[in-house]
Amino acid sequence: MKIISKIILRATFLVLMFSQCSLFAEQPDILAIPEVAREDVICFSLYTVNNNTLKMTAQLYPLKENEDNYIRLEVKKNGQWQQISKAPVIKDGWTSHFRVENWDSTRDRQYRLAHGKNAYYGGLIRKDPVNKEEIVVAAFTGNSIYLRDGGDIPKGDIVENMKRLKPDLLFFSGDQVYDHNNHYAYWLKFGRDFGDIIRNTPTITIPDDHDVGQGNFWGAGGKKSLSQAGDDGGYFKSAEYVKQVERAQTSHLPDPYDPTPIQQGIGVYYTSLNIGRISFAIIEDRKFKTGPKGIVSHLGPRSDHINYPDYDPQDLDIPEAELLGERQLEFLRHWATDWQGADMKSVLSQTIFCGGAHLFWDPTRRIYADFDSNGWPQTGRNKALAEMRKAFAVHIAGDQHLATIFHHGINEWEDAGYSFCVPSIANLYNRWWDPLTPGQNRLPSTPEYTGRHKDGFGNKITCFAAANPVKEPKSDDKLTTKSAGFGVIRFNKKLRKITFECWPRNVDITVPNAKQYPGWPKTIDQLDNYGRSPKAYLPELDFQSLTDSILQIIDEASGRTVYTLRINGNKFKPKVFHPGVYTIRYGNEGLTETITGVRSIDLESVETLKIK
């Protein structure tokens, strides 16, 4: 009987998989590239400014054979346009790339891109909002284009809300393009949809699996994949295709921490960006990740899903399997200690570090563990969270088709940081957070799916919110019933608080009674992102002549950095995680001063160390 049940279950999932494939088969494979007037040949632009270096990408429609192959970057000065840079057009993807050093970040500058005699595209390069008390980030994921019955999904409501919100940074975490064969045409469509906001706002775009032509993606350091499923690890598309995607989506980001290419000559883009004294680490959580095929037991019709409940999560933890890879872990270690010009920190990536859904596509289809999530490999996941919490960094990501707030745990519940997975712009593949047992330690009057749980890989996570779709929607094309929308993250530098907002589609967010998805907004403290309970403290530090000092705690027994942060004010009581002797390093815009031999005190003890 058990064998027959498994056969029936397997057949059911195969039918569901084929129905899922037919959904995407109904969509046109190639979006037509419109013929545009020659004065409109520049489709859109992307830019960032970091450490007084402007980087910008101009995205063009195809040029004609005899047209000029250069784009000019001009800024307005004293009422006149002045050319400051000129760059060639790369015909493989039709992009042009600019880098301008010694950029004045203290004031807004009007810019325009020019081609030939009559083609112009312009916007505003904003000054660095260092004096703003609150820095606002708008975050997006999953830009599906077509409805199930055909037709475009408009994005105008999002664009209008962004014009009302005026965020300081836009973050598109992946799947900007859902076509698996023609990134260029759909990337132009992305620009037509969102160009009116990204032309005037610093924007981070990072590609995910669909952008590089795969349903799921485990980069495995850049090796060649033998299947479009990608579960053997690597890229299925050619290296040239992948390079074109990354050139279009990431060339405007700050220079990578370590630009050494991976296999097949594919580049990297992991880096950091400072906006308004918030430091953002931009990481590639797929590029070095090991593929599951042949590494773990096959417990379902697909090698990346576990569909049967009879398994031991510990058997899935492969210590040698990579997640971020040592290169990115080293970057996070360095970034966590560098607080120059930063008051708070955040990590941006494609997806969150846990299995954040149980039901896939159909509310009766339960997946016990999803290897596409960053809950696996568990050892790699824990390494990543351990480095992130040393910077008290919150994690913002997408990909899951489902908005969630989790507080992550490594050894104990809530001993690491928070993550906010934002909702899809347009959601054609529903998922639900639907644990089989009620969560423990829930807040009063909160749903049973909140509280402490273990995901399908045994990772400790605490759920605070999940924007589950309606299980029986009255209409397939109501975006709100599918939990589509976008996220807003507010960094309050004065209070060192972080607020998560989760907005549905087709809602004016400025209306006083506008409602977010249930569970939002939620505000956390910066220090909550290293939630590990102390075993001892160091004496309270009283910086008598310094305010908002950078502070670093080093364990003298191991020589390891416990954590680094910029404190709020001039007093701080450092927690430590075992009794011992510690070194304290501190300074205003660098760790310039050192105190050694500081002994820990008991949790109940009161002691002050005055620092002149």
SVG drawing of the C-alpha trace seen along z (x, -y; Angstrom):
<svg xmlns="http://www.w3.org/2000/svg" viewBox="-15 -79 61 81">
<polyline fill="none" stroke="black" stroke-width="0.4" points="0.0,0.0 2.8,-2.4 4.5,-1.8 1.2,-2.3 0.6,-5.6 4.1,-6.8 3.4,-5.9 0.1,-7.8 1.8,-10.8 4.7,-10.8 2.2,-10.7 0.3,-13.6 3.4,-15.7 4.4,-14.9 1.0,-16.1 1.4,-19.3 4.9,-19.9 3.6,-19.5 0.8,-21.9 3.3,-24.4 5.4,-24.0 2.3,-24.6 1.8,-27.9 5.1,-29.2 4.7,-27.6 1.5,-29.7 3.6,-32.8 5.4,-34.1 9.0,-33.0 10.2,-36.2 8.9,-39.7 9.1,-41.8 11.7,-44.6 9.8,-47.6 11.1,-49.8 11.6,-53.2 12.2,-56.7 16.0,-57.4 15.6,-60.1 14.3,-57.4 17.1,-54.9 18.3,-55.2 15.7,-53.1 16.8,-53.7 19.7,-54.2 20.8,-52.8 23.3,-54.4 24.9,-54.4 27.3,-56.7 29.7,-55.3 32.7,-56.9 32.4,-59.8 32.5,-57.5 29.5,-57.6 28.8,-54.5 26.1,-54.4 24.8,-52.0 22.9,-53.3 20.6,-50.6 19.9,-51.1 17.6,-49.7 19.6,-48.2 21.6,-50.8 21.5,-50.8 24.6,-50.0 25.8,-53.5 24.9,-55.1 27.4,-56.5 28.7,-53.8 29.2,-56.1 27.1,-57.5 27.9,-60.8 27.2,-61.6 26.4,-65.2 25.6,-67.2 24.0,-70.6 26.3,-73.4 25.4,-77.0 22.4,-76.3 24.4,-74.6 25.0,-71.0 28.6,-69.9 30.0,-66.5 31.9,-64.8 32.3,-61.3 32.0,-59.3 31.7,-55.5 31.4,-53.0 28.3,-50.9 28.7,-47.2 26.7,-45.6 26.2,-42.3 23.3,-43.6 23.5,-47.2 24.8,-48.8 27.2,-51.6 29.0,-52.0 30.3,-55.1 32.6,-55.6 33.2,-59.1 35.5,-59.6 35.7,-62.6 31.9,-63.0 30.5,-65.7 28.0,-63.8 26.8,-66.8 24.3,-68.1 21.8,-67.0 22.9,-67.0 20.8,-66.9 22.2,-64.5 21.4,-63.4 22.7,-60.6 23.1,-61.6 23.5,-59.7 24.1,-61.3 22.4,-64.7 18.9,-64.2 18.7,-61.2 18.6,-62.2 17.6,-60.5 18.0,-62.3 17.3,-62.3 18.6,-63.3 21.7,-62.0 20.8,-62.6 23.1,-63.9 24.0,-61.4 21.2,-61.9 23.7,-61.8 21.7,-64.3 18.3,-62.6 17.2,-61.0 15.4,-58.2 16.7,-56.4 14.0,-54.6 14.6,-51.6 11.9,-50.2 12.5,-46.5 11.1,-44.3 11.3,-40.8 9.6,-38.5 8.7,-40.7 6.4,-38.3 5.0,-39.9 2.1,-37.9 -1.2,-36.9 -2.3,-33.3 -4.8,-34.2 -2.4,-36.4 -2.0,-40.2 0.5,-42.4 0.5,-43.1 0.8,-46.8 3.3,-48.3 1.9,-51.8 0.6,-51.6 4.1,-50.7 5.7,-53.6 3.1,-56.1 3.6,-54.9 7.4,-55.3 6.9,-58.9 4.8,-59.5 7.3,-57.6 10.5,-59.1 12.8,-56.3 16.5,-56.9 17.3,-53.5 15.5,-51.0 16.5,-47.3 15.4,-44.7 16.5,-41.4 16.2,-39.2 13.9,-37.7 13.6,-41.1 13.3,-39.0 11.3,-35.8 12.0,-34.8 14.7,-32.1 15.9,-32.7 15.8,-36.5 17.0,-38.5 17.6,-41.6 14.0,-42.1 12.5,-41.6 15.2,-43.8 14.1,-46.6 10.5,-45.9 11.7,-46.2 13.2,-49.6 10.0,-50.8 8.0,-49.8 10.3,-51.3 12.4,-53.8 10.5,-56.8 11.7,-56.0 15.1,-54.5 16.3,-57.4 16.1,-59.6 17.0,-57.1 20.1,-55.1 19.1,-51.5 20.5,-48.0 19.5,-45.3 21.0,-41.8 20.1,-38.8 18.6,-35.6 17.8,-32.2 15.2,-33.3 17.3,-36.2 20.1,-33.9 17.7,-31.5 17.1,-28.8 14.1,-27.8 16.4,-27.3 20.1,-28.0 23.1,-26.7 26.1,-28.5 28.8,-26.1 31.5,-28.6 30.6,-29.0 30.9,-25.5 28.8,-24.4 25.5,-22.7 24.2,-19.9 20.6,-20.6 18.3,-23.6 17.0,-22.5 20.5,-23.3 20.4,-20.9 23.8,-19.5 25.3,-23.0 26.5,-25.7 25.1,-27.7 23.0,-26.1 23.2,-29.1 26.4,-30.0 29.0,-32.1 28.4,-34.9 24.7,-34.9 25.4,-35.2 27.9,-37.9 25.4,-39.9 22.9,-39.6 25.3,-40.6 26.7,-43.4 23.3,-44.9 22.1,-44.4 25.2,-44.9 27.8,-47.1 26.5,-50.2 27.1,-48.8 30.2,-49.8 33.4,-47.9 33.4,-44.3 35.3,-43.5 37.4,-40.9 36.9,-41.0 38.6,-37.7 36.3,-35.9 34.9,-32.5 34.9,-29.5 34.1,-30.2 35.3,-33.7 32.1,-34.8 32.5,-37.9 31.4,-38.6 29.7,-41.7 29.5,-41.2 30.3,-44.6 29.1,-47.2 27.2,-50.5 26.8,-53.4 23.6,-55.5 22.9,-58.1 25.2,-56.4 23.6,-53.0 26.1,-50.4 24.6,-47.7 26.5,-44.5 25.4,-43.1 26.1,-39.4 25.5,-36.7 23.9,-33.9 23.6,-31.6 26.9,-32.0 29.1,-29.7 26.3,-27.4 26.6,-23.7 23.9,-21.9 22.0,-19.2 21.9,-16.5 24.1,-13.6 24.9,-15.2 21.8,-14.4 19.2,-11.6 16.5,-11.9 13.3,-12.1 10.8,-13.3 10.1,-13.6 12.6,-16.5 16.1,-16.3 15.6,-19.8 12.4,-19.0 11.7,-16.6 8.1,-15.6 8.0,-12.7 7.9,-13.3 10.0,-10.3 13.5,-11.9 16.1,-13.1 17.1,-16.8 20.5,-16.0 21.2,-13.7 20.9,-16.6 23.6,-18.7 26.7,-18.3 29.5,-20.3 31.6,-20.5 28.7,-21.9 29.1,-25.6 26.6,-28.4 28.3,-31.8 31.7,-30.4 34.9,-31.4 35.4,-34.5 32.1,-36.0 32.5,-35.0 35.8,-36.8 34.1,-39.9 31.4,-39.8 34.1,-39.6 35.8,-42.6 32.6,-44.5 31.4,-43.8 34.4,-45.5 34.4,-48.6 32.0,-51.2 33.6,-54.3 30.8,-56.6 28.1,-54.1 25.6,-54.1 23.7,-50.9 24.2,-47.9 22.1,-45.6 22.8,-42.6 21.0,-42.5 20.8,-39.2 18.5,-37.1 16.8,-34.9 16.6,-34.3 18.6,-31.9 15.8,-29.4 13.0,-27.4 10.3,-30.1 7.4,-28.2 5.6,-24.8 2.9,-24.8 3.9,-25.3 1.8,-26.2 -1.3,-24.5 -2.4,-24.8 -2.6,-21.0 1.0,-20.5 3.4,-20.3 7.1,-20.5 9.0,-19.4 12.3,-20.9 13.3,-23.1 17.0,-23.0 16.5,-26.2 16.1,-28.0 19.1,-29.1 18.1,-26.9 20.4,-24.5 23.3,-23.6 22.8,-24.1 26.5,-24.5 26.9,-27.1 23.8,-28.9 25.0,-29.1 28.4,-30.4 26.7,-33.2 24.4,-34.2 27.3,-34.1 29.3,-36.7 26.2,-38.9 25.3,-39.1 28.7,-40.4 27.7,-43.6 24.2,-43.6 22.9,-43.6 19.3,-43.0 18.8,-40.9 16.6,-42.0 15.8,-39.6 13.1,-38.2 12.7,-35.2 10.3,-33.1 7.1,-34.5 5.9,-35.0 6.6,-37.9 7.8,-36.9 9.6,-38.2 11.8,-35.7 14.2,-35.9 16.9,-33.4 18.7,-31.1 21.9,-29.2 22.4,-27.3 19.3,-28.8 16.2,-30.5 16.7,-34.2 20.5,-34.2 21.2,-35.7 19.5,-38.4 16.2,-39.2 15.2,-38.7 12.5,-40.4 11.6,-38.6 9.6,-41.1 6.6,-40.0 6.7,-39.5 5.8,-42.3 3.5,-39.9 3.0,-36.4 2.1,-33.6 3.5,-30.8 1.9,-30.9 3.5,-29.7 2.2,-29.5 3.9,-29.4 1.7,-26.7 3.5,-24.7 1.8,-21.6 2.1,-22.5 1.5,-25.8 4.5,-27.9 5.9,-28.2 6.5,-31.5 4.0,-33.4 3.2,-37.0 -0.4,-37.5 -3.2,-37.4 -1.0,-36.3 -1.7,-33.5 -0.6,-29.9 1.8,-29.9 3.9,-32.6 6.3,-31.8 9.2,-29.4 9.5,-26.6 12.1,-24.5 12.2,-24.6 12.5,-21.5 16.3,-21.4 16.0,-21.7 17.0,-25.3 15.6,-27.3 13.5,-30.2 10.9,-32.4 8.1,-33.7 6.6,-37.1 4.6,-37.6 3.7,-35.8 1.6,-37.3 -0.1,-34.1 -2.2,-34.2 -5.9,-33.5 -6.2,-29.7 -9.4,-29.9 -9.2,-33.3 -12.4,-34.5 -10.3,-35.7 -6.9,-34.5 -5.8,-38.0 -6.4,-39.8 -2.8,-40.6 -3.7,-41.1 -5.2,-37.7 -1.9,-36.3 0.0,-38.5 1.8,-40.6 3.3,-43.9 6.5,-45.4 8.5,-46.1 9.6,-49.3 12.4,-49.3 12.9,-52.4 16.2,-52.9 15.9,-55.4 19.4,-56.4 18.6,-58.5 16.7,-55.7 18.6,-52.8 15.3,-51.2 14.4,-49.3 10.8,-49.2 9.5,-46.7 6.4,-47.5 4.7,-45.2 2.3,-46.8 -0.2,-45.1 -0.6,-46.2 -3.0,-48.8 -3.1,-50.6 -2.2,-54.3 0.2,-53.9 -0.2,-57.6 -3.9,-57.3 -4.3,-57.3 -6.3,-54.1 -4.2,-52.2 -3.7,-48.7 -0.6,-46.6 -0.5,-42.8 -1.4,-41.3 1.7,-41.3 3.1,-44.5 4.5,-47.0 7.0,-45.6 9.8,-47.6 13.0,-46.0 16.0,-47.4 19.4,-47.3 20.8,-45.3 18.1,-42.6 20.1,-41.4 22.6,-39.8 20.0,-38.2 22.4,-35.8 22.0,-35.8 25.0,-37.1 26.9,-34.9 28.7,-37.9 29.2,-41.6 32.1,-44.0 32.0,-47.1 29.7,-49.8 31.8,-52.0 31.4,-55.8 32.9,-57.6 33.3,-61.0 34.6,-62.8 33.1,-60.7 29.6,-60.3 28.5,-57.5 31.9,-55.8 32.7,-52.8 33.3,-49.9 34.9,-46.5 35.2,-43.7 37.9,-41.1 38.3,-37.8 41.9,-37.8 41.9,-34.0 41.0,-33.2 42.0,-36.5 38.6,-36.6 36.4,-39.6 33.2,-39.1 31.4,-42.0 31.7,-45.6 29.2,-48.4 28.7,-52.1 27.0,-52.7 24.2,-55.2 25.3,-58.0 28.3,-57.8 27.5,-54.9 27.3,-51.2 27.4,-47.9 29.0,-45.2 27.6,-41.7 30.0,-38.8 29.3,-35.1 31.7,-33.6 33.6,-34.9 37.1,-36.0 39.5,-38.8 38.8,-41.1 40.3,-43.9 38.3,-47.0 39.0,-49.0 37.2,-52.2 37.3,-55.5 35.2,-58.1 35.8,-57.2 38.2,-54.3 39.3,-51.9 42.2,-54.1 42.3,-53.5 42.8,-50.2 42.3,-49.0 43.5,-45.5 43.0,-43.2 39.4,-44.1 37.8,-41.4 34.2,-40.4 31.8,-40.8 28.8,-38.8 25.4,-39.5 24.2,-41.2 27.4,-43.2 27.5,-47.0 30.8,-48.5 31.7,-51.5 34.9,-52.1 35.3,-55.8 37.1,-56.5 38.6,-59.9"/>
</svg>
